[in-house]
């Protein structure tokens, strides 16, 4: 026989107990199930009456148990919510923190140096015209840099600037000497290999003042100091070179920071690393912006090249592949 199941349901304290009771009553060997199986021993009217009785009981207990279980579950949920206090302002230990990209960090360091020496920071458009990017900088029409192979051109003749030097032109046109600026920013060239990507960053420098106030020795002094700031104790050498916008021009090398000048893979056994270009502003450039009786110096450097040397990275492309395993190292 089955006992008073309604009473048992009423006395339930947890949803786990409720589930246990459900199995005890309705399960394969449950008390009610067993009562149902006894029906086969009965016959006629008696069987009919008992079956009706059992079905009524089944329906009643099912409903009562369902209701009780719902009440218990709701109560348990409320209790759990009260117990579990979640501080949503806490950081999860699994959250990965961002880091400054090595190219940005290098850029910031370069800018900091020149700001400390009272240089202003100028910017210019990434989409330039031939005048600012080439012509005013004394880059002749047949110069290889103007070739479609090297420069991204738009249909209307505009182009993606190939260097930050056009900002020199814009700054001189928009202001008057004395000028003392750097211009950091992205530049674009059709190039892709270990040490070249179609987009990279340069910092341009320009100082213009009355004749006699700006000399190559000023340029040399500031660049030597700057390179020591960036790379620590290094030897600096100026090699004569050519740029259309400066005359005389020089390329600047530092003694190899990897082998201290004795010759290795990075410096190609020369002991020296080329790090920037510079020179005294060419008269043709001043003519293009209508400047008279002034002198100036300029320099330009590639930020990625600096970042590669500082962090000993030999494939420039890895800076831009957004592989977090690579970037996480610079945290
Ligand atoms: N514009 C040159 C380049 O992209 C870099 C450069 C060299 C800038 C010498 C200068 C400079 O201002 O004097 O390769």
Boltz pocket constraint, residues with backbone or C-beta under 6 A from the ligand:
constraints:
  - pocket:
      binder: B
      contacts: [[A, 162], [A, 163], [A, 164], [A, 165], [A, 204], [A, 205], [A, 243], [A, 245], [A, 246], [A, 250], [A, 276], [A, 277], [A, 278], [A, 279], [A, 298], [A, 299], [A, 300], [A, 301]]
      max_distance: 6.0
